[in-house]
Amino acid sequence: MSEAVIDEGSPRILLRAALGLGLGLAAACGVVFYLGISEKELLTNLHGVGPEPLILAAAGALVLMALQSLRWWIVMRPLLSLSYGQAFRAMMVGFFFNVLLPARGGDLLRVQYLGKRTGISRAKLLGTEIVDFWSDKWGWVASFPLLCLLGTPPAWLFTALLAIGSVVVGVGGVLVLMGSGLLRNRRMPVWLVNLRAGFAVNHWKRLLLVETMIAPLPWLWETFVIAIAGHALGLDLTPMQAFAALTAFNVATAVPSPGNAGSFEAGGTLALTAFGIPKETALAFIFLYHLTQVVPGFVGGVLVLVVEGESLFGKKSLFSFRSLPTASPVLDPDPG
């Protein structure tokens, strides 16, 4: 399992990436056909763009990654002794591979590589990554009532709240159960023991701080960035409209397209047109905004790999973290 993501990747991952990209582009084409978007009007909108708001949005993408890295760093700290700078660079490298690989393959690659470099069970690292992913979704739920103070949400956003909230509560219940002592069974498979340990490594008081203070920040920040970026095409988006677009293209990322190509545009365009924004303007804006969010992180990942690539797989790698002792048993070497 240690090198499966890379070695297996050549033919198989390329095929998955191609299929995911095809699905994403099909979603975007479906929305274009459904809304009857005019190619001429779309190109007109793309030519009449003010660059300053997009430059600010690109800078905001780096701040967004810094906030996401902060959440990931706090969640991972009980398992890995890493600096915030290391966490930020690791997040950039993961983002770089997420742009190239389908279904957030960069995150899985990061788990694989951290397991190989540190000797910590990959199942345990995966458990902690799942906790971080859950924290991110809980941040959306926590942000929703704050945005409701600034505007009235559309009806479909309440449906999204119900769906995402149910997932958060359900997964949260599983995490609590897995992290408790109720499932301590020596007859469990080794990988499951380590996965449970990854869930349990964070104390719930610590996680409560993450959920209430840190997890909503990326969502609130990106809502602000979307509203600012909208001025590039003359859009004066309210915080609720920006948050709705943010929610829509995050839901659309369920389509496993590399870099969310196509699915991002499909979800965001539908959300903005529901507010009465002209369909060609909505698609042009979402396309340009997507670029401002992808390019800085992708270039940053390239720079990290170029600057530190020579030592990336050596003893002084940016991923050379020291594992911290935990109360949970460490079962290494571990096939999980």
PAGUDREN-579530 format. One line per 2 residues: for each residue x, y, z of N, C-alpha, C. Coordinates in Angstrom, 1 decimal. Example, Ala and Ser with C-alpha at 12.3 -4.5 7.8 and 13.67 -1.06 7.14 Angstrom:
13.2,-5.7,7.8,12.3,-4.5,7.8,13.2,-3.3,7.8 | 12.8,-2.2,7.1,13.7,-1.1,7.1,12.9,0.0,7.9
END
This chain:
0.8,-1.2,0.0,0.0,0.0,0.0,0.9,1.3,0.0 | 2.1,1.1,0.4,3.0,2.3,0.6,3.2,3.1,-0.7
3.3,2.5,-1.9,3.5,3.2,-3.1,2.4,3.0,-4.1 | 1.3,2.5,-3.6,0.2,2.2,-4.5,-0.3,3.4,-5.3
-0.4,4.5,-4.7,-0.9,5.7,-5.3,0.0,6.1,-6.5 | 1.3,6.0,-6.4,2.2,6.4,-7.4,2.4,5.3,-8.5
2.7,4.1,-8.0,3.1,3.0,-8.9,1.8,2.5,-9.7 | 0.7,2.4,-9.0,-0.5,2.0,-9.6,-1.0,3.1,-10.6
-0.6,4.3,-10.2,-1.2,5.5,-10.8,-1.0,5.6,-12.3 | 0.1,5.3,-12.9,0.3,5.6,-14.3,-0.9,5.3,-15.1
-1.2,4.0,-15.4,-2.3,3.8,-16.3,-3.6,4.0,-15.6 | -3.8,3.4,-14.4,-5.1,3.4,-13.8,-5.5,4.8,-13.4
-4.6,5.6,-12.7,-5.0,6.9,-12.3,-5.3,7.8,-13.5 | -4.5,7.7,-14.5,-4.7,8.5,-15.7,-6.1,8.2,-16.3
-6.5,7.0,-16.3,-7.8,6.6,-16.8,-8.9,7.2,-15.9 | -8.7,7.1,-14.5,-9.7,7.7,-13.6,-9.8,9.2,-13.8
-8.6,9.9,-14.0,-8.6,11.3,-14.2,-9.3,11.7,-15.4 | -9.1,10.9,-16.5,-9.8,11.2,-17.8,-11.3,11.0,-17.6
-11.7,10.0,-16.9,-13.2,9.7,-16.7,-13.7,10.9,-15.8 | -13.0,11.2,-14.8,-13.5,12.3,-13.9,-13.6,13.6,-14.6
-12.6,13.9,-15.5,-12.6,15.2,-16.2,-13.8,15.1,-17.2 | -14.0,14.0,-17.8,-15.2,13.9,-18.7,-16.5,14.1,-18.0
-16.6,13.6,-16.8,-17.9,13.8,-16.0,-18.0,15.3,-15.7 | -16.9,15.9,-15.3,-17.0,17.4,-14.9,-17.4,18.2,-16.1
-16.7,18.0,-17.3,-17.0,18.7,-18.5,-18.5,18.5,-19.0 | -18.9,17.2,-18.8,-20.3,16.9,-19.1,-21.3,17.7,-18.3
-21.0,17.8,-17.0,-21.8,18.6,-16.1,-21.9,20.0,-16.6 | -20.7,20.6,-16.9,-20.7,22.0,-17.4,-21.4,22.2,-18.7
-21.2,21.2,-19.6,-21.9,21.3,-20.9,-23.4,21.1,-20.7 | -23.8,20.3,-19.8,-25.2,20.1,-19.5,-25.9,21.4,-19.0
-25.2,22.1,-18.1,-25.7,23.4,-17.6,-25.8,24.4,-18.7 | -24.8,24.5,-19.6,-24.8,25.4,-20.7,-26.0,25.1,-21.6
-26.2,23.8,-21.9,-27.4,23.5,-22.7,-28.7,23.8,-22.0 | -28.8,23.4,-20.7,-30.0,23.6,-20.0,-30.4,25.1,-19.9
-29.4,26.0,-19.7,-29.7,27.4,-19.5,-29.7,28.1,-20.9 | -29.3,27.5,-21.9,-29.2,28.1,-23.2,-28.3,29.3,-23.3
-27.1,29.0,-22.8,-26.1,30.1,-22.7,-25.5,30.4,-24.1 | -25.4,31.7,-24.4,-24.9,32.1,-25.7,-23.4,32.2,-25.7
-22.8,31.6,-26.6,-21.3,31.6,-26.7,-20.8,33.1,-26.9 | -21.5,33.8,-27.8,-21.1,35.2,-28.1,-21.2,36.0,-26.8
-22.3,35.9,-26.1,-22.5,36.7,-24.9,-21.5,36.3,-23.8 | -21.2,35.0,-23.7,-20.2,34.6,-22.8,-18.8,35.2,-23.1
-18.4,35.2,-24.3,-17.1,35.7,-24.7,-17.1,37.3,-24.5 | -18.2,37.9,-24.7,-18.3,39.3,-24.4,-18.0,39.6,-22.9
-18.6,38.8,-22.1,-18.4,39.0,-20.6,-17.0,38.7,-20.2 | -16.4,37.7,-20.9,-15.0,37.4,-20.5,-14.0,38.5,-21.0
-14.4,39.3,-22.0,-13.5,40.3,-22.5,-13.7,41.6,-21.7 | -14.8,41.8,-21.1,-15.0,43.0,-20.3,-14.7,42.9,-18.8
-13.6,42.4,-18.5,-13.3,42.0,-17.1,-12.3,43.0,-16.4 | -12.6,43.4,-15.2,-11.7,44.3,-14.5,-10.7,43.4,-13.7
-9.4,43.5,-13.9,-8.5,42.5,-13.3,-8.2,42.7,-11.8 | -8.4,43.9,-11.3,-8.0,44.1,-9.9,-8.8,43.2,-8.9
-10.1,43.0,-9.0,-10.8,42.1,-8.1,-10.3,40.7,-8.2 | -9.9,40.3,-9.4,-9.5,38.9,-9.6,-8.1,38.7,-9.0
-7.2,39.7,-9.1,-5.9,39.7,-8.4,-6.1,39.6,-6.9 | -7.0,40.3,-6.4,-7.3,40.2,-5.0,-7.9,38.8,-4.6
-8.7,38.3,-5.5,-9.2,36.9,-5.2,-8.1,35.9,-5.3 | -7.1,36.1,-6.2,-6.0,35.1,-6.2,-5.2,35.2,-4.9
-5.0,36.4,-4.5,-4.3,36.6,-3.2,-5.1,36.0,-2.0 | -6.4,36.2,-2.1,-7.3,35.6,-1.1,-7.3,34.1,-1.1
-7.0,33.5,-2.3,-6.9,32.0,-2.3,-5.7,31.5,-1.4 | -4.6,32.3,-1.4,-3.5,31.9,-0.5,-3.9,32.0,0.9
-4.6,33.1,1.3,-5.1,33.2,2.6,-6.0,32.1,3.0 | -6.9,31.7,2.1,-7.8,30.6,2.3,-7.0,29.3,2.6
-6.0,29.1,1.8,-5.2,27.9,2.0,-4.5,27.9,3.4 | -4.1,29.1,3.8,-3.5,29.3,5.1,-4.4,29.0,6.2
-5.7,29.4,6.1,-6.7,29.0,7.1,-7.0,27.5,7.1 | -7.1,26.9,5.9,-7.3,25.5,5.9,-6.1,24.7,6.5
-4.9,25.2,6.2,-3.7,24.6,6.8,-3.7,24.7,8.3 | -4.2,25.9,8.8,-4.3,26.0,10.2,-5.2,25.0,10.9
-6.4,24.8,10.3,-7.3,23.7,10.8,-6.6,22.4,10.7 | -6.0,22.0,9.6,-5.4,20.7,9.4,-4.2,20.6,10.4
-3.4,21.6,10.6,-2.3,21.6,11.5,-2.8,21.3,13.0 | -3.8,22.0,13.4,-4.3,21.8,14.8,-4.8,20.4,14.9
-5.5,19.8,13.9,-6.1,18.5,14.0,-4.9,17.4,14.1 | -3.9,17.7,13.3,-2.8,16.7,13.2,-1.8,16.8,14.3
-1.7,17.9,15.0,-0.7,18.1,16.0,-0.5,17.0,17.0 | -1.6,16.4,17.5,-1.5,15.3,18.5,-0.8,14.1,17.9
-0.7,14.0,16.6,-0.2,12.8,16.0,1.2,13.1,15.4 | 1.4,14.3,14.9,2.7,14.7,14.2,3.2,16.0,14.8
4.5,16.0,15.1,5.1,17.3,15.6,5.6,18.0,14.3 | 4.8,18.9,13.9,5.1,19.7,12.7,4.9,21.1,12.9
5.6,22.0,12.2,5.4,23.4,12.3,4.3,23.8,11.4 | 3.8,25.0,11.6,2.7,25.5,10.8,3.2,25.7,9.3
4.5,26.1,9.2,5.0,26.3,7.9,5.1,24.9,7.1 | 5.5,23.9,7.8,5.5,22.5,7.2,4.1,22.1,6.8
3.1,22.4,7.6,1.7,22.1,7.3,1.2,22.9,6.1 | 1.6,24.1,6.0,1.2,24.9,4.9,1.8,24.4,3.6
3.0,24.1,3.6,3.7,23.5,2.4,3.1,22.2,2.0 | 2.9,21.3,3.0,2.3,20.0,2.8,0.9,20.2,2.1
0.1,21.2,2.6,-1.2,21.5,2.0,-1.1,21.9,0.6 | -0.1,22.7,0.3,0.1,23.2,-1.1,0.5,22.0,-2.0
1.3,21.1,-1.6,1.7,19.9,-2.4,0.5,19.1,-2.6 | -0.3,18.9,-1.5,-1.6,18.1,-1.7,-2.5,18.8,-2.7
-2.6,20.1,-2.6,-3.5,20.8,-3.6,-3.0,20.6,-5.0 | -1.7,20.7,-5.2,-1.1,20.5,-6.5,-1.6,19.2,-7.1
-1.5,18.1,-6.3,-1.9,16.8,-6.8,-3.4,16.6,-6.9 | -4.2,17.4,-6.1,-5.6,17.4,-6.2,-6.1,18.0,-7.6
-5.3,18.9,-8.1,-5.6,19.5,-9.4,-5.4,18.4,-10.5 | -4.4,17.5,-10.3,-4.1,16.6,-11.3,-4.8,15.2,-11.2
-5.2,14.9,-9.9,-5.8,13.6,-9.7,-7.3,13.7,-9.3 | -8.1,12.7,-9.7,-9.5,12.8,-9.4,-9.8,12.5,-7.9
-11.0,12.9,-7.5,-11.5,12.5,-6.2,-10.5,12.8,-5.0 | -9.9,14.0,-5.1,-9.0,14.5,-4.0,-7.9,13.5,-3.8
-7.3,13.0,-4.9,-6.3,12.1,-4.8,-5.0,12.6,-4.1 | -4.8,13.9,-4.2,-3.7,14.6,-3.5,-3.7,14.3,-2.0
-4.9,14.4,-1.4,-5.1,14.1,0.0,-4.7,12.7,0.4 | -5.1,11.8,-0.4,-4.7,10.4,-0.2,-3.2,10.1,-0.4
-2.6,10.8,-1.4,-1.2,10.7,-1.6,-0.4,11.3,-0.4 | -1.0,12.4,0.2,-0.3,12.9,1.4,-0.3,11.9,2.5
-1.4,11.2,2.7,-1.5,10.2,3.7,-0.5,9.1,3.5 | -0.4,8.6,2.2,0.5,7.6,1.9,1.9,8.0,2.2
2.3,9.2,1.7,3.6,9.7,1.9,4.0,10.0,3.3 | 3.1,10.6,4.1,3.4,10.8,5.5,3.6,9.5,6.2
2.8,8.5,5.9,3.0,7.2,6.5,4.3,6.6,6.2 | 4.8,6.7,5.0,6.1,6.2,4.6,7.2,7.0,5.3
7.1,8.3,5.4,8.2,9.1,5.9,8.3,9.0,7.4 | 7.1,8.9,8.1,7.2,9.0,9.6,7.1,7.6,10.2
6.7,6.6,9.5,6.5,5.3,10.1,5.2,5.1,10.9 | 4.3,6.2,10.8,3.0,6.1,11.5,2.1,5.4,10.6
1.2,4.6,11.1,0.2,3.8,10.4,-0.5,4.7,9.4 | -0.6,4.3,8.2,-1.4,5.1,7.2,-2.9,5.1,7.6
-3.4,4.0,8.2,-4.8,4.0,8.6,-5.0,5.0,9.8 | -4.0,5.2,10.6,-4.2,6.2,11.7,-4.1,7.6,11.1
-3.2,7.8,10.2,-3.2,9.1,9.5,-4.5,9.4,8.8 | -5.0,8.4,8.1,-6.3,8.5,7.4,-7.4,8.9,8.3
-7.4,8.2,9.5,-8.5,8.6,10.5,-8.4,10.0,10.9 | -7.2,10.6,11.1,-7.1,12.0,11.4,-7.5,12.9,10.3
-7.2,12.5,9.1,-7.6,13.2,7.9,-9.1,13.3,7.8 | -9.8,12.2,8.1,-11.2,12.1,8.1,-11.8,13.1,9.1
-11.2,13.1,10.3,-11.6,14.1,11.3,-11.5,15.5,10.8 | -10.4,15.8,10.0,-10.2,17.1,9.5,-11.3,17.4,8.4
-11.6,16.4,7.6,-12.6,16.6,6.6,-13.9,16.9,7.2 | -14.2,16.1,8.3,-15.5,16.4,9.0,-15.5,17.8,9.6
-14.4,18.2,10.1,-14.3,19.5,10.7,-14.6,20.6,9.7 | -14.1,20.4,8.5,-14.4,21.4,7.4,-15.9,21.5,7.1
-16.6,20.3,7.1,-18.0,20.4,6.8,-18.8,21.0,8.0 | -18.3,20.7,9.2,-18.9,21.3,10.3,-18.8,22.8,10.3
-17.6,23.3,9.7,-17.4,24.7,9.6,-18.5,25.4,8.7 | -19.0,24.6,7.7,-20.0,25.1,6.8,-21.3,25.3,7.7
-21.6,24.3,8.4,-22.9,24.3,9.3,-22.8,25.4,10.3 | -21.6,25.6,10.9,-21.5,26.7,11.9,-21.6,28.1,11.2
-21.1,28.2,9.9,-21.2,29.5,9.2,-22.5,29.9,8.8 | -23.4,28.9,8.5,-24.7,29.2,7.9,-25.5,30.1,8.7
-25.7,29.9,10.1,-26.5,30.9,10.8,-25.9,32.3,10.8 | -24.6,32.4,10.8,-24.0,33.7,10.8,-24.3,34.5,9.5
-24.3,33.7,8.4,-24.7,34.4,7.1,-26.1,34.7,7.0 | -27.0,34.0,7.7,-28.4,34.3,7.7,-28.7,35.6,8.4
-27.8,36.1,9.2,-27.9,37.4,9.8,-27.7,38.5,8.8 | -27.1,38.2,7.7,-26.8,39.2,6.6,-27.7,39.1,5.4
-28.6,38.1,5.4,-29.5,38.0,4.2,-30.4,36.8,4.4 | -31.4,36.7,3.6,-32.3,35.6,3.6,-31.9,34.5,2.6
-31.6,33.3,3.1,-31.2,32.3,2.2,-32.3,31.7,1.3 | -31.9,31.3,0.1,-32.9,30.6,-0.8,-33.4,29.3,-0.2
-34.5,28.8,-0.6,-35.1,27.6,0.0,-34.2,26.4,-0.2 | -33.5,26.3,-1.3,-32.6,25.1,-1.6,-31.4,25.1,-0.6
-31.1,26.3,0.0,-29.9,26.3,0.9,-30.3,25.6,2.2 | -31.6,25.7,2.6,-32.1,25.0,3.8,-32.0,23.4,3.5
-32.3,23.1,2.3,-32.2,21.6,1.9,-30.8,21.2,2.0 | -29.9,22.0,1.6,-28.4,21.7,1.7,-28.0,21.6,3.1
-28.6,22.5,4.0,-28.3,22.5,5.4,-28.7,21.2,6.0 | -29.9,20.8,5.7,-30.4,19.5,6.2,-29.6,18.3,5.8
-29.2,18.3,4.5,-28.4,17.2,4.0,-27.0,17.2,4.6 | -26.3,18.4,4.5,-24.9,18.4,5.0,-24.9,18.3,6.6
-25.9,18.9,7.2,-26.0,18.7,8.7,-26.2,17.3,9.1 | -27.1,16.5,8.3,-27.3,15.1,8.7,-26.0,14.3,8.5
-25.3,14.6,7.4,-24.0,13.9,7.2,-23.0,14.2,8.3 | -23.0,15.5,8.7,-22.0,15.9,9.8,-22.4,15.2,11.1
-23.7,15.2,11.4,-24.1,14.6,12.7,-23.8,13.1,12.6 | -24.2,12.4,11.5,-24.0,11.0,11.3,-22.5,10.6,11.4
-21.7,11.3,10.7,-20.2,11.0,10.7,-19.6,11.4,12.0 | -20.1,12.5,12.6,-19.7,12.8,14.0,-20.0,11.7,15.0
-21.1,11.1,14.9,-21.5,10.0,15.8,-20.6,8.8,15.6 | -20.2,8.6,14.3,-19.3,7.4,14.1,-17.9,7.7,14.6
-17.5,9.0,14.5,-16.2,9.4,15.0,-16.1,9.2,16.5 | -17.2,9.7,17.2,-17.2,9.6,18.6,-17.2,8.1,19.1
-18.0,7.3,18.4,-18.1,5.9,18.7,-16.7,5.2,18.5 | -16.1,5.5,17.3,-14.8,4.9,17.0,-13.7,5.4,18.0
-13.8,6.7,18.4,-12.8,7.2,19.3,-13.0,6.8,20.7 | -14.2,6.3,21.1,-14.4,5.9,22.5,-13.8,4.6,22.7
-13.9,4.2,24.0,-13.4,2.9,24.4,-14.4,1.7,24.1 | -15.5,2.0,23.5,-16.5,1.0,23.3,-16.1,0.0,22.3
-15.3,0.4,21.3,-14.9,-0.5,20.2,-13.5,-1.1,20.4 | -13.0,-1.0,21.6,-11.7,-1.6,21.8,-11.8,-3.1,21.8
-11.4,-3.7,20.7,-11.5,-5.1,20.6,-10.2,-5.6,20.0 | -9.5,-6.4,20.7,-8.2,-6.9,20.2,-8.3,-7.8,19.0
-9.6,-8.3,18.8,-9.8,-9.2,17.6,-10.1,-8.4,16.3 | -10.2,-7.0,16.4,-10.4,-6.2,15.3,-9.1,-6.3,14.4
-9.3,-6.1,13.0,-8.2,-6.0,12.2,-7.2,-4.9,12.6 | -6.0,-5.1,12.3,-5.0,-4.1,12.7,-5.3,-2.7,12.1
-5.7,-2.7,10.8,-6.0,-1.4,10.1,-7.1,-0.7,10.8 | -8.1,-1.5,11.3,-9.3,-0.9,11.9,-8.9,-0.3,13.3
-8.0,-1.0,14.0,-7.5,-0.5,15.3,-6.8,0.8,15.1 | -6.0,0.9,14.1,-5.3,2.1,13.8,-6.2,3.2,13.3
-7.2,2.9,12.5,-8.1,3.9,12.1,-8.9,4.5,13.3 | -9.3,3.6,14.2,-9.9,4.1,15.4,-9.0,5.0,16.2
-7.7,4.6,16.3,-6.7,5.4,17.0,-6.6,6.8,16.4 | -6.7,6.9,15.1,-6.6,8.2,14.4,-7.8,9.0,14.7
-9.0,8.4,14.9,-10.1,9.2,15.4,-10.0,9.7,16.8 | -9.4,8.8,17.6,-9.3,9.1,19.1,-8.2,10.0,19.5
-7.2,10.3,18.6,-6.0,11.0,19.0,-6.3,12.4,19.4 | -7.4,13.0,18.9,-7.8,14.3,19.3,-8.8,14.3,20.4
-8.5,15.0,21.5,-9.5,15.1,22.6,-10.7,15.9,22.1 | -11.9,15.6,22.6,-13.1,16.3,22.1,-13.1,17.7,22.5
-12.5,18.1,23.6,-12.5,19.5,24.0,-11.6,20.3,23.0 | -10.5,19.6,22.6,-9.7,20.3,21.6,-10.4,20.5,20.2
-11.1,19.4,19.8,-11.9,19.5,18.6,-13.0,20.5,18.7 | -13.6,20.7,19.9,-14.6,21.7,20.0,-14.1,23.1,19.8
-12.8,23.3,20.2,-12.2,24.6,19.9,-12.0,24.8,18.4 | -11.6,23.7,17.8,-11.4,23.8,16.3,-12.7,24.1,15.6
-13.7,23.4,16.0,-15.0,23.6,15.3,-15.6,24.9,15.5 | -15.5,25.5,16.7,-16.2,26.7,17.0,-15.3,28.0,16.6
-14.0,27.8,16.6,-13.1,29.0,16.4,-12.4,29.0,15.0 | -12.1,27.8,14.5,-11.2,27.7,13.4,-12.0,27.3,12.1
-12.8,26.2,12.2,-13.4,25.6,11.1,-14.3,26.5,10.2 | -15.0,27.5,10.9,-15.8,28.4,10.0,-15.0,29.4,9.3
-13.8,29.7,9.7,-13.0,30.8,9.1,-12.8,30.6,7.6 | -12.4,29.5,7.1,-12.3,29.4,5.6,-13.5,29.6,4.8
-14.7,29.2,5.4,-15.9,29.4,4.7,-16.3,30.9,4.7 | -16.1,31.5,5.8,-16.5,33.0,5.9,-15.5,33.8,5.1
-14.2,33.4,5.1,-13.3,34.2,4.3,-13.6,34.0,2.8 | -13.9,32.8,2.3,-14.1,32.6,0.9,-15.4,33.3,0.5
-16.4,33.4,1.3,-17.6,34.1,1.0,-17.2,35.6,0.7 | -16.4,36.1,1.6,-15.9,37.5,1.4,-15.2,37.7,0.1
-14.3,36.7,-0.2,-13.5,36.8,-1.5,-14.4,36.7,-2.7 | -15.4,35.8,-2.7,-16.3,35.7,-3.8,-17.0,37.0,-4.1
-17.5,37.7,-3.0,-18.1,39.0,-3.1,-17.2,40.0,-3.7 | -16.0,40.0,-3.3,-15.0,41.0,-3.9,-14.7,40.7,-5.3
-14.5,39.4,-5.6,-14.2,39.0,-7.0,-15.3,39.3,-8.0 | -16.6,39.3,-7.5,-17.7,39.6,-8.4,-17.6,41.0,-9.0
-16.9,41.9,-8.4,-16.8,43.2,-9.0,-16.0,43.2,-10.3 | -15.3,42.2,-10.6,-14.6,42.1,-11.9,-15.5,42.1,-13.0
-16.7,41.6,-12.9,-17.7,41.6,-13.9,-18.9,42.5,-13.6 | -18.7,43.4,-12.7,-19.8,44.3,-12.3,-20.8,43.7,-11.4
-20.6,42.6,-10.8,-21.6,42.0,-9.9,-21.4,42.5,-8.5 | -22.5,42.9,-7.9,-22.5,43.4,-6.5,-23.2,42.3,-5.7
-22.5,41.2,-5.4,-23.0,40.1,-4.7,-23.2,40.3,-3.2 | -24.3,39.9,-2.7,-24.5,40.0,-1.2,-23.8,38.8,-0.6
-23.5,38.9,0.7,-22.8,37.8,1.4,-23.6,36.5,1.2 | -25.0,36.5,1.3,-25.7,35.3,1.1,-25.6,34.8,-0.3
-25.6,35.6,-1.3,-25.4,35.1,-2.7,-24.1,34.5,-2.9 | -23.0,35.1,-2.3,-21.7,34.5,-2.4,-21.6,33.2,-1.6
-22.2,33.1,-0.5,-22.2,31.9,0.3,-23.0,30.8,-0.4 | -24.1,31.2,-1.1,-24.9,30.2,-1.8,-24.0,29.6,-3.0
-23.3,30.5,-3.7,-22.5,30.0,-4.8,-21.4,29.1,-4.3 | -20.8,29.5,-3.1,-19.7,28.7,-2.5,-20.3,27.3,-2.1
-21.5,27.3,-1.6,-22.1,26.0,-1.2,-22.4,25.2,-2.5 | -22.9,25.8,-3.5,-23.2,25.1,-4.7,-22.0,24.4,-5.4
-20.9,25.2,-5.5,-19.8,24.5,-6.2,-19.1,23.5,-5.3 | -19.2,23.6,-4.0,-18.7,22.6,-3.1,-19.5,21.3,-3.2
-20.8,21.5,-3.3,-21.7,20.3,-3.4,-21.4,19.6,-4.8 | -21.2,20.4,-5.8,-20.9,19.9,-7.1,-19.6,19.2,-7.2
-18.7,19.4,-6.3,-17.4,18.7,-6.3,-17.6,17.2,-6.0 | -18.8,16.8,-5.7,-19.0,15.3,-5.6,-18.7,14.6,-6.9
-18.8,15.3,-8.0,-18.3,14.8,-9.3,-16.8,14.8,-9.2 | -16.2,13.6,-9.4,-14.7,13.4,-9.1,-13.8,13.9,-10.2
-14.0,15.2,-10.6,-13.2,15.7,-11.7,-11.9,16.3,-11.1 | -10.7,16.1,-11.8,-9.5,16.7,-11.3,-9.6,18.2,-11.3
-9.2,18.8,-10.1,-9.3,20.2,-10.0,-10.7,20.7,-10.0 | -11.7,19.9,-9.9,-13.2,20.2,-10.0,-13.5,20.9,-11.3
-12.8,20.6,-12.3,-13.0,21.2,-13.6,-14.4,20.8,-14.1 | -15.2,21.8,-14.5,-16.5,21.6,-15.0,-17.6,21.6,-14.0
-17.4,20.7,-13.0,-18.4,20.6,-11.9,-18.5,21.9,-11.1 | -17.3,22.5,-10.8,-17.3,23.8,-10.1,-18.1,24.8,-10.9
-17.9,24.9,-12.2,-18.6,25.9,-13.0,-20.1,25.6,-13.0 | -20.5,24.3,-13.1,-21.9,23.9,-13.2,-22.6,24.3,-11.9
-22.1,24.0,-10.8,-22.8,24.3,-9.5,-22.9,25.8,-9.3 | -21.7,26.5,-9.4,-21.8,28.0,-9.2,-22.7,28.7,-10.1
-22.7,28.3,-11.4,-23.5,29.0,-12.4,-25.0,28.9,-12.0 | -25.4,27.6,-11.7,-26.8,27.4,-11.3,-27.2,28.2,-10.1
-26.3,28.3,-9.1,-26.7,29.1,-7.9,-26.8,30.6,-8.2 | -26.0,31.1,-9.0,-26.0,32.6,-9.3,-27.2,32.9,-10.2
-27.5,32.1,-11.2,-28.7,32.3,-12.0,-30.0,32.3,-11.3 | -30.0,31.5,-10.2,-31.2,31.4,-9.4,-31.5,32.7,-8.7
-30.5,33.6,-8.6,-30.7,34.9,-8.0,-31.0,35.9,-9.0 | -31.2,35.5,-10.3,-31.5,36.5,-11.3,-30.3,37.1,-12.0
-29.1,36.6,-11.8,-27.9,37.1,-12.5,-27.9,36.5,-13.9 | -27.6,37.3,-14.9,-27.6,36.8,-16.3,-26.7,35.6,-16.4
-27.2,34.6,-17.1,-26.5,33.3,-17.1,-25.1,33.3,-17.7 | -24.9,34.1,-18.8,-23.6,34.2,-19.4,-22.6,34.9,-18.4
-23.1,35.9,-17.7,-22.3,36.6,-16.7,-21.9,35.7,-15.5 | -22.9,34.9,-15.1,-22.7,34.0,-14.0,-21.6,32.9,-14.4
-21.7,32.3,-15.6,-20.7,31.3,-16.0,-19.4,32.0,-16.2 | -19.3,33.1,-16.8,-18.0,33.8,-17.0,-17.3,34.1,-15.6
-18.1,34.6,-14.7,-17.6,34.9,-13.4,-17.1,33.6,-12.6 | -17.9,32.6,-12.6,-17.5,31.3,-11.9,-16.2,30.7,-12.6
-16.1,30.8,-13.9,-15.0,30.3,-14.6,-13.7,31.1,-14.2 | -13.8,32.4,-14.2,-12.6,33.2,-13.8,-12.3,33.1,-12.3
-13.3,33.0,-11.5,-13.1,32.8,-10.1,-12.4,31.5,-9.8 | -12.8,30.4,-10.5,-12.2,29.1,-10.4,-10.7,29.2,-10.7
-10.4,29.9,-11.7,-8.9,30.1,-12.1,-8.2,30.8,-11.0 | -8.8,31.8,-10.4,-8.1,32.5,-9.3,-7.8,31.6,-8.1
-8.6,30.6,-7.9,-8.5,29.7,-6.8,-7.5,28.5,-7.1 | -7.5,28.1,-8.3,-6.6,27.0,-8.7,-5.2,27.4,-9.0
-5.0,28.5,-9.7,-3.6,28.8,-10.2,-2.7,29.1,-9.0 | -3.0,29.9,-8.0,-2.1,30.2,-7.0,-1.6,29.0,-6.2
-2.5,28.1,-5.8,-2.2,26.9,-5.1,-1.4,25.9,-5.9 | -1.8,25.8,-7.2,-1.0,24.9,-8.1,0.4,25.4,-8.3
0.6,26.7,-8.6,1.9,27.3,-8.7,2.7,27.1,-7.4 | 2.0,27.4,-6.3,2.7,27.2,-5.0,3.2,25.8,-4.8
2.4,24.8,-5.2,2.8,23.4,-5.0,4.0,23.1,-5.9 | 4.0,23.7,-7.2,5.1,23.5,-8.1,6.4,24.1,-7.5
6.3,25.3,-6.9,7.4,25.9,-6.3,8.0,25.1,-5.1 | 7.1,24.6,-4.3,7.6,23.7,-3.2,8.3,22.5,-3.7
7.7,21.9,-4.7,8.4,20.7,-5.3,9.7,21.0,-5.9 | 9.8,22.2,-6.6,11.0,22.6,-7.3,12.1,22.9,-6.2
11.7,23.7,-5.2,12.7,24.2,-4.2,13.1,23.1,-3.3 | 12.2,22.2,-2.9,12.5,21.2,-2.0,12.4,19.8,-2.6
12.2,19.7,-3.9,12.1,18.4,-4.5,13.3,17.5,-4.3 | 14.5,18.1,-4.3,15.7,17.3,-4.2,15.7,16.5,-2.9
15.2,17.2,-1.9,15.2,16.6,-0.5,13.9,16.1,-0.1 | 12.9,16.1,-1.1,11.5,15.8,-0.7,11.4,14.4,-0.2
12.2,13.4,-0.8,12.1,12.1,-0.3,13.4,11.7,0.5 | 14.1,12.7,1.0,15.3,12.4,1.8,15.0,12.6,3.2
16.1,12.6,4.0,16.0,12.6,5.4,15.6,14.0,5.9 | 15.8,15.1,5.1,15.5,16.4,5.4,14.3,16.9,4.7
13.4,16.0,4.4,12.2,16.4,3.6,11.3,17.3,4.4 | 10.5,18.1,3.6,9.6,19.0,4.3,8.6,18.2,5.1
8.4,16.9,4.8,7.5,16.0,5.5,8.2,15.2,6.6 | 9.5,15.6,7.0,10.2,14.9,8.0,9.7,15.3,9.4
8.5,14.7,9.7,8.0,15.1,11.0,8.3,14.0,12.0 | 8.3,14.4,13.3,8.6,13.5,14.4,7.2,13.1,15.0
6.9,11.8,15.1,5.6,11.4,15.6,5.6,11.6,17.1 | 4.5,12.0,17.6,4.3,12.3,19.0,3.7,11.1,19.7
4.1,10.8,21.0,3.6,9.6,21.7,2.1,9.9,22.0 | 1.3,8.9,21.8,-0.1,9.1,22.2,-0.5,7.9,23.1
-1.7,8.1,23.6,-2.2,7.0,24.5,-2.6,5.8,23.8 | -2.8,5.9,22.5,-3.3,4.8,21.7,-2.0,3.9,21.3
-2.2,2.6,21.2,-1.1,1.8,20.8,-0.7,2.0,19.4 | 0.6,2.1,19.1,1.2,2.2,17.8,1.5,0.9,17.3
0.9,0.5,16.2,1.0,-0.9,15.7,1.8,-0.8,14.4 | 3.1,-0.6,14.4,4.0,-0.5,13.3,5.1,-1.5,13.3
5.5,-2.1,12.2,5.0,-1.8,10.9,3.6,-2.4,10.7 | 2.8,-1.6,9.9,1.4,-1.9,9.9,1.0,-2.0,8.4
0.3,-3.1,8.0,-0.2,-3.2,6.7,-1.3,-2.2,6.4 | -1.9,-1.5,7.4,-2.9,-0.5,7.2,-2.3,0.8,7.0
END
